[in-house]
């Protein structure tokens, strides 16, 4: 993996990843960031709100932990159990940002959901989720899928050809997954193989059964809308306008522990 490029791509969406900052209780004073990478999220939080939170970052990638940014108030560890000893649950915000899909991608489903269950068992005051989830919000035209495949074959033929060789997925879910992955040129092979859409909100609700959802939003990222319009749909704006109002690729959830 090209870690430098990976960190750069994470930073690009950082503003949107902090969407929850004004939605958690004042009593919450700790961030538990599971799948923290190099801790860049907390560096951004600390720049905006110095002294507001202390931070525990959890990641099992040794290189990311070696690259961890030493922001004041931060601690890094490699396991949930070690993190459990460092938190006061009723004062903790558990952040799951772009990590759930990776668990479903690289671990067996049962192991992933056991891990998520362990996180739920921590009993943190808030759980914040921002991840990829494919949802169809309204019906489109029957020919949209065929039209989109032809468009991608023409717009980015080399990369789309690699996708077809690796995955061969041409339903609408697969095509949207391709549109999310093709932009990651520095780690292209890894991204083309990664399954982005493993998360399902209804399953998250089941696993985090002790929580109630207080905020839910399903959306397309504005940056990607602009990029897709410019790079992929410049010759077929009508198709793009249909697709953008029929499908979403990302989900935000804020869940509070039930009283």
Phi, psi and omega in degrees: 000140172275096186293323181299315178294322179300313180296320180298319180292325176296319182296329184299326182260015189298320182303315181290332180288348180260019185302337188270353189302324181267011185246357180258158184293152178297333182289340180287120185236006183225137172255126171252106187257100181273125188079047192285346187058234182264011177079019182296330180300315181291326175304318179290318178299315182296326178294327181275318185229070179299138179076357183288319183230154157261165193222131171240116179258133180240126175206147179259006178269113185298324180294318179297321178292325175294329180272004186303135181281123185279061179290139179306135180090004184258146174224141181237144179212171185247010181209154177295320184295322176293321179294324181304324182286346187257355186246156163254105191307318184290355177243016190244138172256114175275120182251124176239092186247111178056037180241331184296319180296327179290324176298312179295331182285315192256349179241154171302149183305316182298320180292319177301312185285334172294319178296316177296324176297323176296322177293318178298325183290346177296333178071034180296150183300316179233149169236125181247126180233133169222116185203178180271134177207128182270125179223139172260121186262339177202157182290143174252194177276150183299328184272000184301318182298313179296319181294321180292318178301315179296321180295315180294323178298329180273320187286317181225068190298320184292312182291320179295326176297319176298318179301314182295323178294321182282317192241320180063024183264118184236014171283173186296322178299314179295322181292322176292324176298319176299317182295334174282330189269332190294339183283345185271070190293328183290330178236044191299312184300316180297316184291323179296329181275340187285137178271112185276331195256044179280335184283142172227128182303318182297327177287322176301317179299323179292316182293318179264056186293341179275008183242157172241141181278124180251349176208134180215131181213130177244132194202169165254140181290127181305320178302318181289324176303313180296317183292317179298317179301320183283317189265329188249323190248020183297336180254003180211066181295330182296318178297317181299317181296326176293313185294320186293339178257003178251339188223149170232154184240351184225154181225140170240134176226137168240120181239137179250143176297130180294139180275000000 
